[in-house]
Amino acid sequence: MAENNSTAAVRAWLRAGAEVQSGLLLFSQFSSNTRLPVLVKMNPAKYRPLLIEKLCARAGIEKEQEQNATPRRRFRDDFPFLRDPDCPPELKILAADKITAHERYIQAHDHLFDCTTLDECYQTARAAIENFQENRSIFAELDYYREHHAILGKHRIFDHLRQLRKLRGLNIVALLAEQRRLRLAIWRINDEIRKGTKPHLLTQREQRRLQKEDLLREVDNLIEAYNVR
């Protein structure tokens, strides 16, 4: 992880309340030190300040600037704009997804210590990393809006919702063509997953498939609405 990115990641973690499990995953990206994580897991309350200190040092952040990292607060207290009537709907969707991603990350992280096979370890670690990354990606969107009252727009949900809105403006001929295109796209993604080539792209392919399936459901509903007119 580049220095500027590591600094931003640690600052974002601190602003989010310096939650221990997320901090440990961040720490694993910076250091091969295994002793500190063991200590933190044994006594989170006692060693959390040390974890904060080590992460700040690794990211080049002056300790005195961050020593008063705020304790964990209620999620909607951190992002009060979610209650506003003019809050973009995408952010409200992401807020719900963030809670889910965080819960799944915690569950997967805790399950890592119960794994008995290499495949189980791989699948559990994959789930932990994917949900951690999703949680951080969503936090980046919420944190940016809180700071600038503007959309960052890097999360895939923004492009997906734009596609949904575009579909609703198509005529029946275009919808039928889009239906064929989406079915073919889903078949190709399933074929890629079935062949198992480039396993590092599995998560990306599964996400693409879910998005295509969601778009296809919308197209099917729009076509059905045309047929009952």
Secondary structure, 3 states (H helix, E strand, C coil): CCHHHHHHHHHHHHHCCCCHHHHHHHHHHHCCCCHHHHHHHHCHHHHHHHHHHHHHHHHCCCHHHHCCCCCCCCHHHHCHHHHCCCCCHHHHHHHHHHHHHHHHHHHHHHHHHHCCCHHHHHHHHHHHHHHHHHHHHHHHHHHHHHHHCCCCCCCHHHHHHHHHHHHCCCCHHHHHHHHHHHHHHHHHHHHHHHHCCCHHHHHHHHHHHHHHHHHHHHHHHHHHHHHCC
